[in-house]
């Protein structure tokens, strides 16, 4: 069993951040929501637990319906104009200042990511770095806001006219943040929505809302127009009325496929950008270096305990490389130290909750019942802790697996021997998901074939899939989502085209017979 070194506590040291907090019963800090430009405490509180030991580390308000309504109305009536009328350079200045403040308050954000999301210090620091870089790269997004000029002299019907085609903000964007990158996804979604001139309603993950709340405070300190931002601490099951609200013009969601389907069903006619379920395949061909492939794939399996949309869940390997790859994968996974993420020697921390750990056991048992063999792991080490797990199964049974048909958000992967690249592509494309894939090979022709035929949003060559700050666009096909996120690639989903047509007929501007 995992030994946890002392009860988890949340301590915010920076006075600029702690100023918004209060102390509740038994010394538990109360983190407010941000509504109508003010910090809202309320009377009804919901617990926030640490996945490290499942202790209550904070409380956030459960918003009543009338307060949520006020937040939407303020964003629609005031906030969208406050941000739209703010010169773009000042929006950039506010976000760049927010980046500086994130760096200044790094220690507090790292500690919150460790205690509330169960990240190791290196992973938490990495997420803070990504958030800072995302804010500083907003200049890339600005380039995509420019419009077009369309002359009318190429159509008989349009002669003596011309048009300016511009992009303008959609108005109010609802951003729904997942638990696995609570800081980065908050920063990313607010940044690309607001730089385009939209007000943002942000719904943090109920499991780890603290990074989102603290970043809202950073934006307040940075001079962001406060009426253009609201943090809605609402359980997902109570979001139906919000997503269907006609004052919301676009929804940005990162989450499960099931959540995405439900949101689309309830939202009505809106614009969407959604990164949904994944669990990526890695294809290893005979000419690949099995040691290098194993090292990269193993990281893709266990990084943040496999709680990543782009985590590797299937490895399809050709016969000549299979046995050595299998041995190397087992060796790499055996090096992983599972434990309290606050311990310096820990490689992999906890899963976000007990239910996910139980699902890993369920998926492992299902695979064994269908002829699979556990090569490594497959055990719970505590309520929220599992071993990284590798399962071998014959290709004839892989499509029957629970793991093949549903994304299990944890460090668990399936190894399958295939005859050739065509078979690997067929098994990869057979899943309902199509987020990313990777291929390990030195054969350019086969790499190009895989890149052309794999039904995914991105193909990584000789590396495991990783989205990072979105320098390269990411997003999925099929049940893995709608649209793309990334530097400059998301603006089309949170803006609308408008054509302004000027008619000069009879003004003597054009001379023709």
Steps between C-alpha positions, in 0.01 A plus 500: 500500500605860442626693800378860508730736684268711713159655441472718191440869561461802272703801602505815285800711595471798266288767674366618165344157449405414859310831527197343328487200736329446833541227756213263554424232763799299619735741329402396146552790255197635316566583134238735350345506155544810284167652398408845364851627563488399867612209714196299606492280810133409547353266760510158336840335470637192324810311607820487298709190569860413432552183296815439705312395814134593425501759780296820469749775419263786412140599437347692209150647477224310325336777300122539525307548177441873547873569542584301188233694312657828618840384375368416153302824479797712608727332247241552226392855583829649621792262481501431127510872428760572768744255341406575140548875546834448672774566241667179393841621614363549852356150497844371408658715771263355762578143397874565493476649848304192608789288372742697716273460803471126443876480512507717812243277674648177362548338842132534590380369165740205512386412852134519401558279196674244721241501777184541292590313179751248638781611268865443572705821550660463156161456333355793694792725405461387142135600499581843642769543233253403227240743631754784504623420150143480368433852625822633352429342160163671454649708221464186284124504558467868415618434145190287439255780581566690177234490229481537120418746227277367219475706178167490320638527148520124446123451482244676283259504792757658732634772272526842661526341847768362729513342843708481811478158666591527865520269797326619809452344844208265548410675829503262797703177507431226753823314578482164678833393649611140566668382818823381341643841404299735719739794470614469139155434358358791699771729363473367146122528474479847654795622293380407152141600577574837658780608265234485227277729709263255670379490857571163663298289741731230628385186675791334683516128563321417824788274601767773487355851462766678707749579218218656294388720788853617572558583134186714497662697782816535290294643213333744737841618620620525138228745402268267310145648480329324788147503357633298205590198718303273731605181678199271540555241774212279390493118494492360149161340556349848559639659183210418266327835537828685453613324180155548343490874574457692173718787621802270473633498145774237521604214725857384550514163673775258587363180649364156429313407185193428708507851646548652157201314357283615791610862463428502125160343563403770749679805361302563184644706214840628606861484390708225658862409553534172687791275581338177615598138562824358370739229604750492218656214301875467449612300197848345511639362173776242454769758419439709813744518791312297766684661791423855388141408415450337841640800685274747321191280509545428873501873575186529288339233718584616853546878472256657750380148577362467148242772566559669167280501192814434296627213718608183319248219550585258216831380358483317166838345414626299202640147563875563468504776759226368726689289755777753559249784524298302754807437716601866479151622591489278808844627599396865462174460694681316780704816559188702583473588869135537602433701813423824676582768241655715773777242539806588289547147365141461376456461125125446488246633746133419563201490273246774555249278681422147621253430219771532236730264689218248522441533125862401434445179694176439313671552163790273598268220611299538180816461292611190690156341456536555126840334478726789592814464710617760749864569418547761769290666772127451521469561875359772723752629752257720689157661452625724218831337411565236233805344341562597139348206313592326177280226357581268209220360286456327166390725215191283445359604841611860530176649363304320771681679781338753731822698450453504122144629515529749786774735610635406843663815634799340670845347441388183325592381150455198274780340294400321179710318239390583144613365165571834338425871484166447326375287787621758755316777316183293479501432876583863577220634283253243634463687830234767540773747598738687272707748700866420423724214395873439492716289271855381564691425181778626272319408179376829353255332266332308783497808721329698225249221446412490868471878516262495204276214611476536878168665594636732768565867559879467527767240424827505698800338333751324728351656812200467728204738450512819707309820445709736710402866468334440165787625289380232259119483479327219684153352495327187387283332242202270549408483871815687600362843439419801287741766381859569596679674783844650468678826431282685250287196414207546739390851405264376229296322767457804726453764231254557217547628147316816403493636144447876465398574140533850352286587197635779274248464216439836334789665684738482208754289684508230232505588130374231266253463216 
